[in-house]
Amino acid sequence: MKRALLLLATMLASPVAAQTVAITGGTVAIGDGSAPIPNGIVVIRDGRVVAAGAGVAVPAGATVVDASGKWVAAGMVAGFTNLGLVDANGVQESNDQRARTTPFNAAIDVSTAINPQASAIANERAGGVTRAIVAPDNGGSIFAGRGAVIDLGSDAAPVTRARAFQLVELGEAGARAAGGSRPAAYAALKDAFAQAQDYRRAPAGFDGRSKESLLTRADAEALLRVLDGAEPLAVHVERASDILQVLGLVRDYPKLRLVLVGATEGWMVAREIAAAKVPVIAAALADLPFSFEALAATESNVGRMTAAGVPVAISTINANTAPGEHILAQYAGNLVAITKVPGATGLDWGRAFATITSLPAAALGMDGEIGSLRPGRRADVVVWSGDPLELSSVPQAVWIDGRQEPLASRQRALRDRYLTPTEGALPKAYER
């Protein structure tokens, strides 16, 4: 067997071709909610996980990576981010997350604009994020459009699944988009669904191209996939009463595959969410009221919903994302830490890690493909210097689809350039 030492200095500057790799000796975090496994082995072949756990046999001829003293974990899945859509938040020309004057809304497909060379992607990959749920932002409608799931690899084909879900804004944001009230937002939602059904019955006679039309033909086609259950409907709501209204939609539209996003007051109606079997991608850090619809915010929200039987992932929605999506590891660690706070409800380590790996994937029906190190999943693997939920730990190697990825990024290049500057290395402005 070939043996490759896990040393930072030997990591490749570009991905290696798919092959059989056995990562041995580390503490294995599968990402499916199970507890970490000491001295485990992860075997990947042709871009997929073959096996992960204790007592796994190392295949003959495999490249062996010695991860003794380190952690080997499933890559993080960042939920509801703008990765690949925005290069610079303050520069409109580089921002494809929102269209303000387009006649299209539900039909917008963000997968067509993902830029794999965006500097943020390399930064997040170096932070242990291997996949991301990329969401549009709504402009002049309650419908933001169709989001995508992408990988953060260094190749030119980032899209794992295009048109992975439809995002609709209800609650306060939906009220603003619909003219100023929640009833207006629900009226807009139900009218759009009704028009989509009209299009189904008589597509040739559907008025979706005139200036007076409230729904384009393309929007109607996109919404039919939602009504038929072919695409999940991700609904951004925060207030408990809004959550109950959303859960009630399945009475009129029984094929809807709902996903709640945000859900800051979800703990108040956790039993109802669990009974409806609706997954939640919650705001990771919501311990203070940031709006009137989040007056009951608590850091125990995720723990209480989980205890009630709700499958809950976490995301950076409603949070300042300036530090980046890799901060999800810290948020998951916080869920473990608050189990020691009297009166608070958190999660055990395995469940907390699942909130940033398999559970976001499961919310979109993709946990059989990504989000864990269970056999058959895409081989998204991160070797960490220590416990990935501890602030002191850093990724030391990353594989995406079984290919080892570079950990270089623009941020690291700038750090290295100016860490110990020499004469002539600084920009002209520093010469004074």
N, C-alpha and C positions, 0 to 999 in steps of 0.2 A: 504493500500500500504506500501511496505517496503521502508525505506528511508536510502540512503547511503550518508553521508557527503563527499564532495570532499576535503579531507585532505590528504596531501602528506604522512603523517604517517600511513594512513589506506590503502594505495595502496598495492595490492597483490604482493607477490614475484613470483607468477606463474599465467598463464592465468586462468580465471574462465570459466566454461562451458557456451556455448551459451544460452542466456535467453532473456527475454524482459526487456529492460532498457530504461528509459526515462531520458534524460539529460535536465534539466530545468533551466530557469533563465538567461542563458548566451546569449551573442551576437553570433548569428549563421551565419557562413560563409559557404554557400552551396558549393561553388567552381565551379559553372557553369557560372560565369561571372556576376551574380547578386550582388547587394549591400548587405552588412551585415544587419542582421535583429536583432534589439535589443529585449531583453527579449523573445527569441525564445525557442522552444522545439524540441529536436531530439529524435525520438523513433526508437529503433532497436530491431529486433526480429529474432531469429534463423539465426543470421549472416548477416542479410540484413537490409537496412534502410526502415522503414515503412513510416515515414513522418518526415519532417523537416521544421520549419518555425514558424510563429506567429499563435497563436490560435489553436495549435495542441492539441488534447485531450490526456491525459495520460491514458493508458490502465489500467484497474483494475488488481491488482496483480503485476504490474511492479516494478522493483527496480528503485527507483528514485535517481538520482545523482543531487545534488544541485550545479549548476555552476554559481550562482549569482556573478556578478562582473567579470566574466571570459569570454573567447571566446570559442565557440564550433565550430570546423572547420573540413572540409574534410582533410584527411591525404595527405601529399605531395606525388607526383609521381615523382621520380628522373629519369631524362631522360639521357640515354646513359652513363651508369656508369659501373664499373667493380665489383660492390658489389657481394660478394659470389664467385668471381673467383680468387681474389688475397688476400692472407693473409698478405704478406709482399712484397712491391714493389721491394725491392732490393734482394729478394731471388727467383731465377728462379724456384726452386722446388715447391714453393707455388703459382706460377703464372700460371693460366690456361687460360689467356686471349688471348695469341698468340701462334701459333705453327709455328716454323720457317722452319722445314725441312719435313713436312708431304706432301704426295701426294694429300691430300684432302684439299679443300678450301671451296667452297660453301656448301658442305655437313656437315661441322663442326657444331655441335649442342651444344651450351654452357650449355643448361639446364641439361646435364648429369654430370656437374662438380660443380653445385652450392653447396656451403658449408654453411648451415644455422647457423653453429656454429662460423663462421668467426667473429672476434671481432668487425670488422667495422659495421656489421649488427646491433648489439645491440646498438652501438654508434649512428647510424643514426636513429634507432627507437626511442631512447630517445630524438632525435632532431626533431621529428615530421614527419619523412619519413615513410610511411607505405607500399608503393609499389616502385618498381624500374624497369626500362627498362635496362636490362643487355646486353651489346654489346660485341662481340668479337673484336679483333684487327687483322688487316691483316698481314700476314707474307710474303710469296713469291708470292702473287697473289693480284689482285685488289679486289677479293672476300674475305671478312673476315669470312663469315659464317652466321649461323642462331642465332639470339639473342632470349632472353626470357624475359618474364615479371614475376617478383617474388613478393611475399609478404615478409615483414620483421618481421614476427611473430617468436615466440620462439619455434615453433614446428619443426618437422623433415621433413615437406613437403612444401618447399618454393615456388615451381613453380606454378604460376597461369596459364601461357600459355607458353608451349614450342614451339620452332620454330615460334615465333611471327613475325619475319621479317628476310629478308636477307640484309646484309650490304655490300655495295660496295664502294670502295674508288676511286674517280676520282680527278680532280684537281691536285695539286702538289703531294699529297700522292699516287694517282693512277698512275701518271706519273712515279714516282720512282719505283713502284712495277711492272710496265709494261715494263721497260727498259730505261726510261729516257725522255719520252715525252707524252703529252696529246693525240696526235693522236694514239700512240701505245696503250694507255689505252682504247680508244674507239674501236680500232681494236680488242683488247682482249675481250672486253665486247660483241661485236657483234658476234665474232667468237664463244664465249662460248654459246651464245644464239642459234646460228645456229647448233652447235653440240648437244645441248639439243634437238632441233627439230629433228635432225637425229636420236637420240636415241628414240624419240617418234615413229617415222615412222618404225624403224627396230631395236628394242631393242636386238634381238638375234645376229645381225650382228654388233653391235656397239663395236668398239675397245676402251674399257675403262679400260683395265687391263694391257696392255703392257707398257713397260717403255717409249715407244715413244708417248703414248697417252697424249694429252694436257688436257683432261678432263676425270675424272673418271666417272664410271657409277653412283656412289652415287652423285657426283656433278651434273651430268646431271639431275637426278631425282629431286634434290633440285631446280634447275633452272627452271624446268618445272612448278613447283608450282608458281614460280614468274611470268613466262610468262602467266600462266592461271589466274593470279590475286588472287590465293588462299593465297599467302603470300605477304605482302607489300615489296617493294624494297626501302630500306633506302639508300640514296646516299649522301655521305659526299662530299660537294663542298662548296667553299667559294666565289670564284670570280663571278662577275655578268655574264660574258660571259660563264662560265662553267654552271651556273644555266640555262641559255637559252638552251645550248646544251642538258642538261638533260631533260628539259621540252619537247624538240623535239623528245625524244625517243618514246613517245606514238604514233607518226605517223607510226612507223614501228612495234611497239608492243602495240596495242591499249588496251590490258587488264592489262597493268602494273598499279599497285597502288603505285605511287611514294610518297616518303616522303623525303623532303630535310633536311639535317642535317648540322648544322654549319651556312651556308648562311650569312656570315658576310657582304657581299655586296648585300644582298637580297633587301634592300631598293631601290636600283637603278633599279631593274626590278620587283618591287612589283606588278605592274598592270598585268604583264605577268604571275606571279605566281598565282595571284588571278583568272585570267581568266582560267587558267589551273586547278583550284580547287585542288591545291596541298598543303598539310599542311607542316609546317616548325617546326622543333625542333632546335631553334637557339642557338648560343653561347650566354650565359647570359651576359658576361662581355667582350665586344669587342669594346672598345672605342679608341684603338690605333692600328696602323698597326703592326701585329705580323709576317707578311710574305708578300711576293710580291703579293700573291693572296688576301690579305686583306688590300690593300692600302686605300680603301675608308671606313674603319671601323668607326663607329659612335655609340655612346650610344643610339641614336635615332632609330637605325635599327629596333628594335622590334616594337616600336610605329608607325613608318612610314609604315611598312608592315601591321600591324593591321589596320591602318587607310585606307589602300588600299583594305581591305577585305580579307587579308590572315589570316588563323587560325594559330597563332604562339604560340608555347610552348617554354620554355627556359630550358637549361641544363648547366652543368658545362663543356661541351666539349670546348677544347682550353684554359680552365682555370686551374690554379693550384688547384687541388682537395684536397690538404693537410688538409684544415679545414673540409672537408667532404661535403656530398651532402646536409645536412641540411642548408648549407649556401645559398641554393636557395631561402629561405625566405627573406634573405637580398637582393639578386639580384632583386626579385620581388618588394620589398619595394623601391629599387632604381628607378624602372620604374614609381612608383607613385611620388617619390620625384622630378624627373626631369621635371614633368609637370609644376613645378614652376620656371624652369630655362628658361630665355628668349631664344627663338630660338630652344629649344629642344622639342622633341615629346616623351611623355611617355604614360602611361595608367592610367585609373581610378582604384580605389582599386579593384573592383570586377573583372575586366578584368585582372589586374596584378596577382591576386590570382589564377585565372583560368590558367595562364601560367605554374603553378607548380602543378596543380591538374587535372582538366578535359581535358585540351588541349593536354598534352602529351598522355593521354589515347586515346583521339579522333584521334590523328595522326595515331594510330595503329588500329583504329576501335574498341576500347574497352571502349569507354565512356558510353556505356550502361551497363557496368559491374563494372567499378571502376572509381575513380577520382572525385566523387562528393557525396553530401548527398541527391541526388534526390531519390525518392522511387524506390525500387527494386535493388539499387546498393549494392555492398558489403559494410558492415558497417565498414569502416575505418575512425575512428573518433579520433580527438585530442582535448583535453581540454587544452587551453593555459591560462597563467596567465594574458595575455592582447592581444592586437592586434598582430597576428602572423607575420606581416610584420615589426614589430618594434624590434630593436635589444635587448631591455630590456625584451622582453617576452620569456617565456620558457614553454615547454610542461609540464603539471602536471598529465596527464593521457592519455593513448593511447589504443584504441580498434582496432583490426584487425580482419576482418570477425566476428565482434560482440563479440570477446573475449578480455577482458582486459589483457594488456600485461605488463610485468615487465619493469621498467625503469632503472634497474641496467645494468651496462656495465663495461668492464675492465677499461676504463678510470676513471669512477666514483669510482670504487673500489680502484684504485691507489691513486686518489685524497684523498679519505677518510682515507686511510692508512697513508699517509704522511702529512696530513693537520696539525695535532698536534702530531708529533712523540714522542714516549716515549723511554726511555732507553731500548735498545735491539730490538727496532722495525725497525731500519734502517739496510740496507745491510752492510756487513762487510767493504765495501769500504768507508763507511761514518764514521767509528770508529776512523780514524786518526784525 
